[in-house]
Amino acid sequence: MNTQDLLQQLTSANLGRLKENGLYRKFVAIQHDRVNFPVGIHIDSGKPAIDFASSDYLGLSVSDVTVEAAISAVQNNGVGSGGSHNLGGRYPELEELEILLANQHSKGGALLFNSGYAANIGILGSLSLLFKGKNPIFFSDEWNHRSIIEPLRSQEKRIYSHNDIKDLEAKLAEANHTKPDSPKIIVFEGLYSMDGSVPNIKAIADLAKKYGAIIIDDEVHAVGMYGKNACGICEEQGVLADIDIIVGGFGKAHGSTGGYVVGTRELVDYTRSFCPEFIFTSSSNHPTISASLAATKYLMTNPPERQQHKENVARLKRLFEENGVPFADFSGHIIPVMIGDAETAKDIASDMLEKHGVFVRAAFFPSVPAGQARLRIIPNARHTEEHLQQLASGLREVLIEYGIIQIGQAMINELEKQGNIPQEERKPDAVHR
Ligand SMILES: Cc1ncc(COP(=O)(O)O)c(C=O)c1O
């Protein structure tokens, strides 16, 4: 068979399998405008849709703070950066933002990436290279994001059960015993994106000290939102100084796009010269960086949107309780409504949009373990009481229709009995194969 035919055959077969398993992805286009955000227009139907899917938690993507900064950057400097940081794409605002981030997090240096995804791939790859030949071992939470899973594929690693300090310690102790000289790197998230759960970072930091490990904390979903200086959950828990490397991003609370790494001055200097994800790509453009810079400064002032967002999260959880909507409450600001089956979760999300004018997204394998599909509900600082009520009452109606209220609750009871989400390891290798 020639390669073109094989290409056609394999793509069809893989897509067919995805569809059979209910895992095929359909995108939903929502157009936002600055005035009505977070109510957008669902393009297919032309109807308004209250957005409960966006990670623009504080609505900064449409605020004067970011928009004016971006407009003025375009007017003054144009759009494209012109190249990589090394080859002509370095302009003063990039420098200013890196210095600001290093100061914000009280670390020696910061390095900008074009996304949070690239930042994780870049820093984990750079550490693997740095420790090459010394048999490094990575200790990675089982729920870590794909951008952490991918760069560790060919590295020696121990996957510890989600937020399970005892399991992490057992794995560190075993490695310390069998491979005492191996560098040890613990990597986790400050706030997990699929359920809003939060680790005990102090306990992880204590283990790191005890076993001579270093810590990488992905705070992409929490920077800007928590801590006096907006550094995330680690700062909120009072352990910012114990974290060796923080990965942050501008695509959520900042309402912009991009990622960064902060750490020691030497580590940043090393990464700058050895990290392909940083070196071989054009730097972010002027409007994006100016918006990120303005948002970072603004978020460091602990603006009122943060408090409003907390109130909306608490209010929505109360409304869910009152309406019998089964959600797993892991204390964070992302609220999972457990469904189980992927196809059903997608159907419910469609019904919410069509019948109730509410845009929610279903998360399913491989984003979450198979059989644990959920609606991933994200309150926004700009939601009104009416928006929150429309979601809660609409969900109640649809979940009753699908018979999910009971099923979801049973699943949550089971999770809570175990003290956590089941410790089934993700199987990223099985994805799309
Ligand atoms: C925990 C975590 N890290 C990193 C990323 C990637 O960030 P970005 O969207 O900026 O690429 C995400 C994406 O949502 C995430 O959830």
The ligand as an ORCA input file, in Angstrom:
! r2SCAN-3c Opt
* xyz 0 1
  C      -1.804     22.542     34.896
  C      -1.571     23.107     33.539
  N      -0.321     23.407     33.171
  C      -0.063     23.935     31.964
  C      -1.078     24.188     31.078
  C      -0.772     24.768     29.738
  O      -0.988     26.136     29.776
  P      -1.265     26.949     28.418
  O      -2.724     26.858     28.178
  O      -0.778     28.320     28.707
  O      -0.464     26.276     27.356
  C      -2.399     23.902     31.419
  C      -3.491     24.194     30.467
  O      -4.571     24.496     30.790
  C      -2.658     23.329     32.679
  O      -3.897     23.005     33.038
*
